[in-house]
Amino acid sequence: MLPLSAKRFIVALCRNCGEPRVIRMPARSFMCFKCGLRNNVSKSKLIGMTDDIDEAAHLARKFKLGIF
Protein backbone atom coordinates (compact mmCIF):
# COMPACT_ATOMS: atom_id res chain seq x y z
CA MET A 1 0.00 0.00 0.00
CA LEU A 2 1.22 3.51 -0.77
CA PRO A 3 1.88 5.96 2.06
CA LEU A 4 -0.87 8.51 2.72
CA SER A 5 1.26 11.32 1.34
CA ALA A 6 1.32 9.63 -2.09
CA LYS A 7 -2.44 10.00 -2.60
CA ARG A 8 -4.44 13.22 -2.93
CA PHE A 9 -7.74 11.96 -1.48
CA ILE A 10 -8.66 9.39 1.15
CA VAL A 11 -11.99 8.05 2.32
CA ALA A 12 -12.10 7.66 6.10
CA LEU A 13 -14.79 6.67 8.57
CA CYS A 14 -15.90 8.73 11.55
CA ARG A 15 -14.86 7.02 14.77
CA ASN A 16 -18.17 7.89 16.43
CA CYS A 17 -20.91 7.19 13.86
CA GLY A 18 -19.10 5.42 10.99
CA GLU A 19 -20.05 7.99 8.34
CA PRO A 20 -17.60 7.95 5.38
CA ARG A 21 -15.89 11.22 4.49
CA VAL A 22 -13.69 12.19 1.54
CA ILE A 23 -10.61 14.06 2.77
CA ARG A 24 -8.07 16.01 0.74
CA MET A 25 -4.56 15.21 1.90
CA PRO A 26 -2.39 16.25 3.71
CA ALA A 27 -5.08 16.74 6.36
CA ARG A 28 -4.43 15.75 9.96
CA SER A 29 -8.05 15.82 11.06
CA PHE A 30 -11.58 16.10 9.70
CA MET A 31 -15.02 17.03 10.99
CA CYS A 32 -17.84 14.53 10.60
CA PHE A 33 -20.81 16.10 8.82
CA LYS A 34 -23.26 13.72 10.50
CA CYS A 35 -22.34 13.84 14.21
CA GLY A 36 -19.91 16.80 14.38
CA LEU A 37 -16.99 14.89 15.93
CA ARG A 38 -13.48 16.03 15.02
CA ASN A 39 -11.53 12.93 13.95
CA ASN A 40 -7.79 12.41 13.72
CA VAL A 41 -6.93 10.95 10.29
CA SER A 42 -4.20 8.70 11.71
CA LYS A 43 -6.67 7.09 14.17
CA SER A 44 -9.56 6.69 11.71
CA LYS A 45 -10.33 3.62 9.64
CA LEU A 46 -9.43 4.25 5.98
CA ILE A 47 -11.54 2.56 3.33
CA GLY A 48 -9.84 3.93 0.22
CA MET A 49 -7.16 6.15 -1.31
CA THR A 50 -7.04 7.69 -4.77
CA ASP A 51 -5.83 10.62 -6.84
CA ASP A 52 -9.29 11.19 -8.35
CA ILE A 53 -11.98 13.09 -6.42
CA ASP A 54 -14.78 11.40 -8.38
CA GLU A 55 -13.45 7.96 -7.54
CA ALA A 56 -13.17 8.91 -3.86
CA ALA A 57 -16.77 10.16 -3.83
CA HIS A 58 -17.87 6.94 -5.55
CA LEU A 59 -16.14 4.86 -2.85
CA ALA A 60 -17.89 6.84 -0.10
CA ARG A 61 -21.30 6.40 -1.79
CA LYS A 62 -20.74 2.67 -2.24
CA PHE A 63 -19.84 2.32 1.43
CA LYS A 64 -22.97 4.22 2.54
CA LEU A 65 -25.15 1.96 0.37
CA GLY A 66 -23.51 -1.17 1.79
CA ILE A 67 -22.04 -2.24 -1.56
CA PHE A 68 -18.42 -1.92 -0.46
N, CA, C and O atoms as a Tripos MOL2 file, in Angstrom:
@<TRIPOS>MOLECULE
protein
  272   271    68     0     0
PROTEIN
NO_CHARGES

@<TRIPOS>ATOM
      1 N           0.8330   -1.1710    0.0000 N.3       1 MET1
      2 CA          0.0000    0.0000    0.0000 C.3       1 MET1
      3 C           0.8850    1.2440    0.0000 C.2       1 MET1
      4 O           1.9340    1.2630    0.6430 O.2       1 MET1
      5 N           0.4690    2.2640   -0.7090 N.am      2 LEU2
      6 CA          1.2180    3.5100   -0.7650 C.3       2 LEU2
      7 C           1.0410    4.3130    0.5120 C.2       2 LEU2
      8 O          -0.0020    4.2190    1.1600 O.2       2 LEU2
      9 N           2.0470    5.1050    0.8870 N.am      3 PRO3
     10 CA          1.8780    5.9590    2.0610 C.3       3 PRO3
     11 C           0.8040    7.0120    1.7980 C.2       3 PRO3
     12 O           0.5260    7.3520    0.6480 O.2       3 PRO3
     13 N           0.2040    7.5240    2.8690 N.am      4 LEU4
     14 CA         -0.8750    8.5090    2.7240 C.3       4 LEU4
     15 C          -0.4480    9.7300    1.9260 C.2       4 LEU4
     16 O          -1.2620   10.3110    1.2070 O.2       4 LEU4
     17 N           0.7980   10.1240    2.0380 N.am      5 SER5
     18 CA          1.2620   11.3220    1.3430 C.3       5 SER5
     19 C           1.3110   11.1330   -0.1650 C.2       5 SER5
     20 O           1.4120   12.1170   -0.8970 O.2       5 SER5
     21 N           1.2420    9.8910   -0.6550 N.am      6 ALA6
     22 CA          1.3240    9.6290   -2.0910 C.3       6 ALA6
     23 C          -0.0250    9.7900   -2.7800 C.2       6 ALA6
     24 O          -0.0770    9.8450   -4.0080 O.2       6 ALA6
     25 N          -1.1130    9.8670   -2.0270 N.am      7 LYS7
     26 CA         -2.4430   10.0010   -2.6040 C.3       7 LYS7
     27 C          -3.0300   11.3620   -2.2510 C.2       7 LYS7
     28 O          -2.7480   11.9120   -1.1860 O.2       7 LYS7
     29 N          -3.8490   11.9020   -3.1540 N.am      8 ARG8
     30 CA         -4.4370   13.2220   -2.9320 C.3       8 ARG8
     31 C          -5.7170   13.1820   -2.1200 C.2       8 ARG8
     32 O          -6.0320   14.1470   -1.4230 O.2       8 ARG8
     33 N          -6.4710   12.0730   -2.1940 N.am      9 PHE9
     34 CA         -7.7390   11.9620   -1.4780 C.3       9 PHE9
     35 C          -7.8120   10.6170   -0.7610 C.2       9 PHE9
     36 O          -7.3580    9.5970   -1.2790 O.2       9 PHE9
     37 N          -8.3890   10.6340    0.4340 N.am     10 ILE10
     38 CA         -8.6560    9.3930    1.1450 C.3      10 ILE10
     39 C         -10.1230    9.3910    1.5690 C.2      10 ILE10
     40 O         -10.7510   10.4420    1.6940 O.2      10 ILE10
     41 N         -10.6470    8.2070    1.7830 N.am     11 VAL11
     42 CA        -11.9900    8.0530    2.3240 C.3      11 VAL11
     43 C         -11.8250    7.4120    3.6930 C.2      11 VAL11
     44 O         -11.3200    6.2960    3.8100 O.2      11 VAL11
     45 N         -12.2520    8.1260    4.7250 N.am     12 ALA12
     46 CA        -12.1040    7.6570    6.1010 C.3      12 ALA12
     47 C         -13.4660    7.6030    6.7710 C.2      12 ALA12
     48 O         -14.4120    8.2660    6.3460 O.2      12 ALA12
     49 N         -13.5480    6.8040    7.8220 N.am     13 LEU13
     50 CA        -14.7930    6.6700    8.5730 C.3      13 LEU13
     51 C         -14.6980    7.4300    9.8840 C.2      13 LEU13
     52 O         -13.6540    7.4490   10.5360 O.2      13 LEU13
     53 N         -15.8070    8.0560   10.2590 N.am     14 CYS14
     54 CA        -15.8960    8.7260   11.5480 C.3      14 CYS14
     55 C         -15.7920    7.6710   12.6430 C.2      14 CYS14
     56 O         -16.4020    6.6060   12.5440 O.2      14 CYS14
     57 N         -15.0280    7.9610   13.6740 N.am     15 ARG15
     58 CA        -14.8560    7.0150   14.7740 C.3      15 ARG15
     59 C         -16.0990    6.9090   15.6440 C.2      15 ARG15
     60 O         -16.2580    5.9240   16.3650 O.2      15 ARG15
     61 N         -16.9710    7.8870   15.5930 N.am     16 ASN16
     62 CA        -18.1700    7.8880   16.4310 C.3      16 ASN16
     63 C         -19.3660    7.2350   15.7440 C.2      16 ASN16
     64 O         -19.9950    6.3460   16.3180 O.2      16 ASN16
     65 N         -19.6900    7.6680   14.5130 N.am     17 CYS17
     66 CA        -20.9140    7.1940   13.8590 C.3      17 CYS17
     67 C         -20.6640    6.3310   12.6250 C.2      17 CYS17
     68 O         -21.5990    5.7180   12.1100 O.2      17 CYS17
     69 N         -19.4140    6.2690   12.1370 N.am     18 GLY18
     70 CA        -19.0960    5.4200   10.9940 C.3      18 GLY18
     71 C         -19.4040    6.0260    9.6390 C.2      18 GLY18
     72 O         -19.3370    5.3310    8.6260 O.2      18 GLY18
     73 N         -19.7390    7.3050    9.5990 N.am     19 GLU19
     74 CA        -20.0470    7.9870    8.3420 C.3      19 GLU19
     75 C         -18.7610    8.1450    7.5150 C.2      19 GLU19
     76 O         -17.7470    8.6040    8.0410 O.2      19 GLU19
     77 N         -18.7930    7.7670    6.2200 N.am     20 PRO20
     78 CA        -17.6000    7.9550    5.3830 C.3      20 PRO20
     79 C         -17.4340    9.4160    5.0000 C.2      20 PRO20
     80 O         -18.4140   10.1460    4.8520 O.2      20 PRO20
     81 N         -16.1940    9.8300    4.8420 N.am     21 ARG21
     82 CA        -15.8910   11.2190    4.4910 C.3      21 ARG21
     83 C         -14.6910   11.2390    3.5560 C.2      21 ARG21
     84 O         -13.6810   10.5850    3.8190 O.2      21 ARG21
     85 N         -14.8020   11.9910    2.4600 N.am     22 VAL22
     86 CA        -13.6880   12.1850    1.5350 C.3      22 VAL22
     87 C         -12.8330   13.3280    2.0750 C.2      22 VAL22
     88 O         -13.3450   14.4040    2.3830 O.2      22 VAL22
     89 N         -11.5320   13.0890    2.1880 N.am     23 ILE23
     90 CA        -10.6120   14.0590    2.7720 C.3      23 ILE23
     91 C          -9.4830   14.3350    1.7940 C.2      23 ILE23
     92 O          -8.8760   13.4110    1.2530 O.2      23 ILE23
     93 N          -9.2080   15.6140    1.5720 N.am     24 ARG24
     94 CA         -8.0750   16.0060    0.7380 C.3      24 ARG24
     95 C          -6.8180   15.9860    1.6110 C.2      24 ARG24
     96 O          -6.7870   16.5870    2.6850 O.2      24 ARG24
     97 N          -5.8080   15.3050    1.1460 N.am     25 MET25
     98 CA         -4.5640   15.2120    1.9010 C.3      25 MET25
     99 C          -3.7000   16.4310    1.6170 C.2      25 MET25
    100 O          -3.8240   16.9880    0.5260 O.2      25 MET25
    101 N          -2.8620   16.8720    2.4840 N.am     26 PRO26
    102 CA         -2.3850   16.2470    3.7130 C.3      26 PRO26
    103 C          -3.1220   16.7720    4.9510 C.2      26 PRO26
    104 O          -2.5650   17.5800    5.6930 O.2      26 PRO26
    105 N          -4.3180   16.3450    5.1810 N.am     27 ALA27
    106 CA         -5.0830   16.7440    6.3650 C.3      27 ALA27
    107 C          -4.6720   15.8980    7.5600 C.2      27 ALA27
    108 O          -4.3220   14.7270    7.4160 O.2      27 ALA27
    109 N          -4.7180   16.4980    8.7300 N.am     28 ARG28
    110 CA         -4.4340   15.7540    9.9580 C.3      28 ARG28
    111 C          -5.7150   15.3560   10.6660 C.2      28 ARG28
    112 O          -5.7500   14.3780   11.4120 O.2      28 ARG28
    113 N          -6.7790   16.1330   10.4210 N.am     29 SER29
    114 CA         -8.0540   15.8200   11.0610 C.3      29 SER29
    115 C          -9.1930   16.2190   10.1320 C.2      29 SER29
    116 O          -8.9980   16.9280    9.1450 O.2      29 SER29
    117 N         -10.3950   15.7420   10.4760 N.am     30 PHE30
    118 CA        -11.5770   16.1000    9.7020 C.3      30 PHE30
    119 C         -12.7940   16.1220   10.6110 C.2      30 PHE30
    120 O         -12.8390   15.4310   11.6290 O.2      30 PHE30
    121 N         -13.7770   16.9220   10.2310 N.am     31 MET31
    122 CA        -15.0190   17.0350   10.9910 C.3      31 MET31
    123 C         -16.0710   16.1550   10.3310 C.2      31 MET31
    124 O         -16.2460   16.2030    9.1130 O.2      31 MET31
    125 N         -16.7610   15.3640   11.1140 N.am     32 CYS32
    126 CA        -17.8430   14.5310   10.6000 C.3      32 CYS32
    127 C         -19.0630   15.4150   10.3480 C.2      32 CYS32
    128 O         -19.4730   16.1790   11.2210 O.2      32 CYS32
    129 N         -19.6360   15.3060    9.1540 N.am     33 PHE33
    130 CA        -20.8140   16.1040    8.8200 C.3      33 PHE33
    131 C         -22.0680   15.5730    9.4980 C.2      33 PHE33
    132 O         -23.0440   16.3090    9.6420 O.2      33 PHE33
    133 N         -22.0630   14.3200    9.9140 N.am     34 LYS34
    134 CA        -23.2580   13.7150   10.5040 C.3      34 LYS34
    135 C         -23.3560   13.9840   12.0030 C.2      34 LYS34
    136 O         -24.3930   14.4380   12.4870 O.2      34 LYS34
    137 N         -22.2670   13.7040   12.7450 N.am     35 CYS35
    138 CA        -22.3390   13.8370   14.2060 C.3      35 CYS35
    139 C         -21.5310   15.0120   14.7630 C.2      35 CYS35
    140 O         -21.6900   15.3650   15.9310 O.2      35 CYS35
    141 N         -20.6700   15.6220   13.9470 N.am     36 GLY36
    142 CA        -19.9140   16.7960   14.3850 C.3      36 GLY36
    143 C         -18.6090   16.5050   15.1090 C.2      36 GLY36
    144 O         -17.9420   17.4370   15.5590 O.2      36 GLY36
    145 N         -18.2280   15.2430   15.2320 N.am     37 LEU37
    146 CA        -16.9900   14.8940   15.9280 C.3      37 LEU37
    147 C         -15.7720   15.2310   15.0770 C.2      37 LEU37
    148 O         -15.7600   14.9830   13.8710 O.2      37 LEU37
    149 N         -14.7450   15.8000   15.7120 N.am     38 ARG38
    150 CA        -13.4790   16.0280   15.0190 C.3      38 ARG38
    151 C         -12.6580   14.7590   15.1550 C.2      38 ARG38
    152 O         -12.3820   14.2990   16.2620 O.2      38 ARG38
    153 N         -12.2650   14.1920   14.0010 N.am     39 ASN39
    154 CA        -11.5350   12.9280   13.9510 C.3      39 ASN39
    155 C         -10.0880   13.1690   13.5350 C.2      39 ASN39
    156 O          -9.8070   14.0310   12.7030 O.2      39 ASN39
    157 N          -9.1870   12.4090   14.1140 N.am     40 ASN40
    158 CA         -7.7860   12.4140   13.7220 C.3      40 ASN40
    159 C          -7.6320   11.4080   12.5800 C.2      40 ASN40
    160 O          -8.0340   10.2530   12.7230 O.2      40 ASN40
    161 N          -7.0610   11.8230   11.4560 N.am     41 VAL41
    162 CA         -6.9270   10.9450   10.2930 C.3      41 VAL41
    163 C          -6.1210    9.7010   10.6320 C.2      41 VAL41
    164 O          -6.4670    8.6050   10.1910 O.2      41 VAL41
    165 N          -5.0620    9.8480   11.4010 N.am     42 SER42
    166 CA         -4.1980    8.6990   11.7080 C.3      42 SER42
    167 C          -4.8930    7.6610   12.5870 C.2      42 SER42
    168 O          -4.4610    6.5090   12.6110 O.2      42 SER42
    169 N          -5.9540    8.0260   13.3070 N.am     43 LYS43
    170 CA         -6.6680    7.0880   14.1700 C.3      43 LYS43
    171 C          -7.9480    6.5680   13.5370 C.2      43 LYS43
    172 O          -8.6010    5.6930   14.1050 O.2      43 LYS43
    173 N          -8.3220    7.0880   12.3710 N.am     44 SER44
    174 CA         -9.5620    6.6930   11.7110 C.3      44 SER44
    175 C          -9.3370    5.5070   10.7830 C.2      44 SER44
    176 O          -8.2340    5.2940   10.2780 O.2      44 SER44
    177 N         -10.3930    4.7460   10.5710 N.am     45 LYS45
    178 CA        -10.3250    3.6200    9.6420 C.3      45 LYS45
    179 C         -10.4190    4.1610    8.2190 C.2      45 LYS45
    180 O         -11.3560    4.8880    7.8880 O.2      45 LYS45
    181 N          -9.4470    3.8060    7.3790 N.am     46 LEU46
    182 CA         -9.4270    4.2490    5.9830 C.3      46 LEU46
    183 C         -10.0330    3.1600    5.1140 C.2      46 LEU46
    184 O          -9.6950    1.9850    5.2570 O.2      46 LEU46
    185 N         -10.9350    3.5500    4.2080 N.am     47 ILE47
    186 CA        -11.5440    2.5550    3.3260 C.3      47 ILE47
    187 C         -11.1020    2.7170    1.8810 C.2      47 ILE47
    188 O         -11.4530    1.8920    1.0370 O.2      47 ILE47
    189 N         -10.3380    3.7660    1.5760 N.am     48 GLY48
    190 CA         -9.8420    3.9260    0.2160 C.3      48 GLY48
    191 C          -8.9220    5.1210    0.0700 C.2      48 GLY48
    192 O          -8.9730    6.0680    0.8550 O.2      48 GLY48
    193 N          -8.0760    5.0580   -0.9560 N.am     49 MET49
    194 CA         -7.1560    6.1460   -1.3080 C.3      49 MET49
    195 C          -7.1130    6.2620   -2.8140 C.2      49 MET49
    196 O          -7.1150    5.2510   -3.5150 O.2      49 MET49
    197 N          -7.0720    7.4930   -3.3270 N.am     50 THR50
    198 CA         -7.0370    7.6950   -4.7670 C.3      50 THR50
    199 C          -6.5320    9.0940   -5.0970 C.2      50 THR50
    200 O          -6.4420    9.9590   -4.2260 O.2      50 THR50
    201 N          -6.2090    9.2960   -6.3550 N.am     51 ASP51
    202 CA         -5.8330   10.6200   -6.8390 C.3      51 ASP51
    203 C          -7.0080   11.3410   -7.4820 C.2      51 ASP51
    204 O          -6.8970   12.5160   -7.8300 O.2      51 ASP51
    205 N          -8.1270   10.6540   -7.6440 N.am     52 ASP52
    206 CA         -9.2890   11.1880   -8.3540 C.3      52 ASP52
    207 C         -10.4330   11.4670   -7.3780 C.2      52 ASP52
    208 O         -10.8780   10.5630   -6.6700 O.2      52 ASP52
    209 N         -10.9080   12.7080   -7.3370 N.am     53 ILE53
    210 CA        -11.9840   13.0900   -6.4180 C.3      53 ILE53
    211 C         -13.2760   12.3420   -6.7390 C.2      53 ILE53
    212 O         -14.0130   11.9710   -5.8260 O.2      53 ILE53
    213 N         -13.5590   12.1170   -8.0070 N.am     54 ASP54
    214 CA        -14.7830   11.3960   -8.3830 C.3      54 ASP54
    215 C         -14.7450    9.9490   -7.8980 C.2      54 ASP54
    216 O         -15.7500    9.4160   -7.4280 O.2      54 ASP54
    217 N         -13.5940    9.3300   -8.0130 N.am     55 GLU55
    218 CA        -13.4460    7.9550   -7.5380 C.3      55 GLU55
    219 C         -13.5910    7.8840   -6.0200 C.2      55 GLU55
    220 O         -14.1910    6.9460   -5.4950 O.2      55 GLU55
    221 N         -13.0440    8.8740   -5.3160 N.am     56 ALA56
    222 CA        -13.1670    8.9110   -3.8610 C.3      56 ALA56
    223 C         -14.6300    9.0810   -3.4510 C.2      56 ALA56
    224 O         -15.0910    8.4150   -2.5230 O.2      56 ALA56
    225 N         -15.3580    9.9560   -4.1240 N.am     57 ALA57
    226 CA        -16.7750   10.1570   -3.8290 C.3      57 ALA57
    227 C         -17.5680    8.8850   -4.1220 C.2      57 ALA57
    228 O         -18.4900    8.5380   -3.3840 O.2      57 ALA57
    229 N         -17.2070    8.1970   -5.1960 N.am     58 HIS58
    230 CA        -17.8730    6.9430   -5.5450 C.3      58 HIS58
    231 C         -17.6460    5.8820   -4.4610 C.2      58 HIS58
    232 O         -18.5730    5.1530   -4.1070 O.2      58 HIS58
    233 N         -16.4310    5.7910   -3.9380 N.am     59 LEU59
    234 CA        -16.1360    4.8550   -2.8470 C.3      59 LEU59
    235 C         -16.9820    5.1620   -1.6110 C.2      59 LEU59
    236 O         -17.5160    4.2500   -0.9800 O.2      59 LEU59
    237 N         -17.1030    6.4430   -1.2680 N.am     60 ALA60
    238 CA        -17.8900    6.8350   -0.0980 C.3      60 ALA60
    239 C         -19.3640    6.4810   -0.3020 C.2      60 ALA60
    240 O         -20.0110    5.9840    0.6200 O.2      60 ALA60
    241 N         -19.9030    6.7340   -1.5070 N.am     61 ARG61
    242 CA        -21.3020    6.4030   -1.7910 C.3      61 ARG61
    243 C         -21.5390    4.8940   -1.7170 C.2      61 ARG61
    244 O         -22.5370    4.4420   -1.1550 O.2      61 ARG61
    245 N         -20.6140    4.1220   -2.2900 N.am     62 LYS62
    246 CA        -20.7410    2.6670   -2.2440 C.3      62 LYS62
    247 C         -20.7490    2.1660   -0.8020 C.2      62 LYS62
    248 O         -21.5220    1.2720   -0.4590 O.2      62 LYS62
    249 N         -19.9010    2.7320    0.0290 N.am     63 PHE63
    250 CA        -19.8430    2.3200    1.4340 C.3      63 PHE63
    251 C         -21.1520    2.6410    2.1450 C.2      63 PHE63
    252 O         -21.6550    1.8190    2.9110 O.2      63 PHE63
    253 N         -21.7130    3.8340    1.9010 N.am     64 LYS64
    254 CA        -22.9670    4.2190    2.5390 C.3      64 LYS64
    255 C         -24.1220    3.3110    2.1240 C.2      64 LYS64
    256 O         -25.0210    3.0390    2.9190 O.2      64 LYS64
    257 N         -24.0930    2.8390    0.8670 N.am     65 LEU65
    258 CA        -25.1450    1.9590    0.3720 C.3      65 LEU65
    259 C         -24.9310    0.4940    0.7670 C.2      65 LEU65
    260 O         -25.8000   -0.3450    0.5280 O.2      65 LEU65
    261 N         -23.7920    0.1890    1.3640 N.am     66 GLY66
    262 CA        -23.5070   -1.1740    1.7870 C.3      66 GLY66
    263 C         -22.9970   -2.0630    0.6780 C.2      66 GLY66
    264 O         -23.0150   -3.2870    0.8110 O.2      66 GLY66
    265 N         -22.5410   -1.4740   -0.4180 N.am     67 ILE67
    266 CA        -22.0430   -2.2440   -1.5620 C.3      67 ILE67
    267 C         -20.5650   -2.5620   -1.4020 C.2      67 ILE67
    268 O         -20.0640   -3.4980   -2.0260 O.2      67 ILE67
    269 N         -19.8770   -1.8180   -0.5970 N.am     68 PHE68
    270 CA        -18.4230   -1.9190   -0.4610 C.3      68 PHE68
    271 C         -18.0450   -3.2050    0.2110 C.2      68 PHE68
    272 O         -16.8610   -3.4700    0.4140 O.2      68 PHE68
@<TRIPOS>BOND
     1     1     2 1
     2     2     3 1
     3     3     4 2
     4     3     5 am
     5     5     6 1
     6     6     7 1
     7     7     8 2
     8     7     9 am
     9     9    10 1
    10    10    11 1
    11    11    12 2
    12    11    13 am
    13    13    14 1
    14    14    15 1
    15    15    16 2
    16    15    17 am
    17    17    18 1
    18    18    19 1
    19    19    20 2
    20    19    21 am
    21    21    22 1
    22    22    23 1
    23    23    24 2
    24    23    25 am
    25    25    26 1
    26    26    27 1
    27    27    28 2
    28    27    29 am
    29    29    30 1
    30    30    31 1
    31    31    32 2
    32    31    33 am
    33    33    34 1
    34    34    35 1
    35    35    36 2
    36    35    37 am
    37    37    38 1
    38    38    39 1
    39    39    40 2
    40    39    41 am
    41    41    42 1
    42    42    43 1
    43    43    44 2
    44    43    45 am
    45    45    46 1
    46    46    47 1
    47    47    48 2
    48    47    49 am
    49    49    50 1
    50    50    51 1
    51    51    52 2
    52    51    53 am
    53    53    54 1
    54    54    55 1
    55    55    56 2
    56    55    57 am
    57    57    58 1
    58    58    59 1
    59    59    60 2
    60    59    61 am
    61    61    62 1
    62    62    63 1
    63    63    64 2
    64    63    65 am
    65    65    66 1
    66    66    67 1
    67    67    68 2
    68    67    69 am
    69    69    70 1
    70    70    71 1
    71    71    72 2
    72    71    73 am
    73    73    74 1
    74    74    75 1
    75    75    76 2
    76    75    77 am
    77    77    78 1
    78    78    79 1
    79    79    80 2
    80    79    81 am
    81    81    82 1
    82    82    83 1
    83    83    84 2
    84    83    85 am
    85    85    86 1
    86    86    87 1
    87    87    88 2
    88    87    89 am
    89    89    90 1
    90    90    91 1
    91    91    92 2
    92    91    93 am
    93    93    94 1
    94    94    95 1
    95    95    96 2
    96    95    97 am
    97    97    98 1
    98    98    99 1
    99    99   100 2
   100    99   101 am
   101   101   102 1
   102   102   103 1
   103   103   104 2
   104   103   105 am
   105   105   106 1
   106   106   107 1
   107   107   108 2
   108   107   109 am
   109   109   110 1
   110   110   111 1
   111   111   112 2
   112   111   113 am
   113   113   114 1
   114   114   115 1
   115   115   116 2
   116   115   117 am
   117   117   118 1
   118   118   119 1
   119   119   120 2
   120   119   121 am
   121   121   122 1
   122   122   123 1
   123   123   124 2
   124   123   125 am
   125   125   126 1
   126   126   127 1
   127   127   128 2
   128   127   129 am
   129   129   130 1
   130   130   131 1
   131   131   132 2
   132   131   133 am
   133   133   134 1
   134   134   135 1
   135   135   136 2
   136   135   137 am
   137   137   138 1
   138   138   139 1
   139   139   140 2
   140   139   141 am
   141   141   142 1
   142   142   143 1
   143   143   144 2
   144   143   145 am
   145   145   146 1
   146   146   147 1
   147   147   148 2
   148   147   149 am
   149   149   150 1
   150   150   151 1
   151   151   152 2
   152   151   153 am
   153   153   154 1
   154   154   155 1
   155   155   156 2
   156   155   157 am
   157   157   158 1
   158   158   159 1
   159   159   160 2
   160   159   161 am
   161   161   162 1
   162   162   163 1
   163   163   164 2
   164   163   165 am
   165   165   166 1
   166   166   167 1
   167   167   168 2
   168   167   169 am
   169   169   170 1
   170   170   171 1
   171   171   172 2
   172   171   173 am
   173   173   174 1
   174   174   175 1
   175   175   176 2
   176   175   177 am
   177   177   178 1
   178   178   179 1
   179   179   180 2
   180   179   181 am
   181   181   182 1
   182   182   183 1
   183   183   184 2
   184   183   185 am
   185   185   186 1
   186   186   187 1
   187   187   188 2
   188   187   189 am
   189   189   190 1
   190   190   191 1
   191   191   192 2
   192   191   193 am
   193   193   194 1
   194   194   195 1
   195   195   196 2
   196   195   197 am
   197   197   198 1
   198   198   199 1
   199   199   200 2
   200   199   201 am
   201   201   202 1
   202   202   203 1
   203   203   204 2
   204   203   205 am
   205   205   206 1
   206   206   207 1
   207   207   208 2
   208   207   209 am
   209   209   210 1
   210   210   211 1
   211   211   212 2
   212   211   213 am
   213   213   214 1
   214   214   215 1
   215   215   216 2
   216   215   217 am
   217   217   218 1
   218   218   219 1
   219   219   220 2
   220   219   221 am
   221   221   222 1
   222   222   223 1
   223   223   224 2
   224   223   225 am
   225   225   226 1
   226   226   227 1
   227   227   228 2
   228   227   229 am
   229   229   230 1
   230   230   231 1
   231   231   232 2
   232   231   233 am
   233   233   234 1
   234   234   235 1
   235   235   236 2
   236   235   237 am
   237   237   238 1
   238   238   239 1
   239   239   240 2
   240   239   241 am
   241   241   242 1
   242   242   243 1
   243   243   244 2
   244   243   245 am
   245   245   246 1
   246   246   247 1
   247   247   248 2
   248   247   249 am
   249   249   250 1
   250   250   251 1
   251   251   252 2
   252   251   253 am
   253   253   254 1
   254   254   255 1
   255   255   256 2
   256   255   257 am
   257   257   258 1
   258   258   259 1
   259   259   260 2
   260   259   261 am
   261   261   262 1
   262   262   263 1
   263   263   264 2
   264   263   265 am
   265   265   266 1
   266   266   267 1
   267   267   268 2
   268   267   269 am
   269   269   270 1
   270   270   271 1
   271   271   272 2
@<TRIPOS>SUBSTRUCTURE
     1 MET1         2 RESIDUE 1 A MET
     2 LEU2         6 RESIDUE 1 A LEU
     3 PRO3        10 RESIDUE 1 A PRO
     4 LEU4        14 RESIDUE 1 A LEU
     5 SER5        18 RESIDUE 1 A SER
     6 ALA6        22 RESIDUE 1 A ALA
     7 LYS7        26 RESIDUE 1 A LYS
     8 ARG8        30 RESIDUE 1 A ARG
     9 PHE9        34 RESIDUE 1 A PHE
    10 ILE10       38 RESIDUE 1 A ILE
    11 VAL11       42 RESIDUE 1 A VAL
    12 ALA12       46 RESIDUE 1 A ALA
    13 LEU13       50 RESIDUE 1 A LEU
    14 CYS14       54 RESIDUE 1 A CYS
    15 ARG15       58 RESIDUE 1 A ARG
    16 ASN16       62 RESIDUE 1 A ASN
    17 CYS17       66 RESIDUE 1 A CYS
    18 GLY18       70 RESIDUE 1 A GLY
    19 GLU19       74 RESIDUE 1 A GLU
    20 PRO20       78 RESIDUE 1 A PRO
    21 ARG21       82 RESIDUE 1 A ARG
    22 VAL22       86 RESIDUE 1 A VAL
    23 ILE23       90 RESIDUE 1 A ILE
    24 ARG24       94 RESIDUE 1 A ARG
    25 MET25       98 RESIDUE 1 A MET
    26 PRO26      102 RESIDUE 1 A PRO
    27 ALA27      106 RESIDUE 1 A ALA
    28 ARG28      110 RESIDUE 1 A ARG
    29 SER29      114 RESIDUE 1 A SER
    30 PHE30      118 RESIDUE 1 A PHE
    31 MET31      122 RESIDUE 1 A MET
    32 CYS32      126 RESIDUE 1 A CYS
    33 PHE33      130 RESIDUE 1 A PHE
    34 LYS34      134 RESIDUE 1 A LYS
    35 CYS35      138 RESIDUE 1 A CYS
    36 GLY36      142 RESIDUE 1 A GLY
    37 LEU37      146 RESIDUE 1 A LEU
    38 ARG38      150 RESIDUE 1 A ARG
    39 ASN39      154 RESIDUE 1 A ASN
    40 ASN40      158 RESIDUE 1 A ASN
    41 VAL41      162 RESIDUE 1 A VAL
    42 SER42      166 RESIDUE 1 A SER
    43 LYS43      170 RESIDUE 1 A LYS
    44 SER44      174 RESIDUE 1 A SER
    45 LYS45      178 RESIDUE 1 A LYS
    46 LEU46      182 RESIDUE 1 A LEU
    47 ILE47      186 RESIDUE 1 A ILE
    48 GLY48      190 RESIDUE 1 A GLY
    49 MET49      194 RESIDUE 1 A MET
    50 THR50      198 RESIDUE 1 A THR
    51 ASP51      202 RESIDUE 1 A ASP
    52 ASP52      206 RESIDUE 1 A ASP
    53 ILE53      210 RESIDUE 1 A ILE
    54 ASP54      214 RESIDUE 1 A ASP
    55 GLU55      218 RESIDUE 1 A GLU
    56 ALA56      222 RESIDUE 1 A ALA
    57 ALA57      226 RESIDUE 1 A ALA
    58 HIS58      230 RESIDUE 1 A HIS
    59 LEU59      234 RESIDUE 1 A LEU
    60 ALA60      238 RESIDUE 1 A ALA
    61 ARG61      242 RESIDUE 1 A ARG
    62 LYS62      246 RESIDUE 1 A LYS
    63 PHE63      250 RESIDUE 1 A PHE
    64 LYS64      254 RESIDUE 1 A LYS
    65 LEU65      258 RESIDUE 1 A LEU
    66 GLY66      262 RESIDUE 1 A GLY
    67 ILE67      266 RESIDUE 1 A ILE
    68 PHE68      270 RESIDUE 1 A PHE
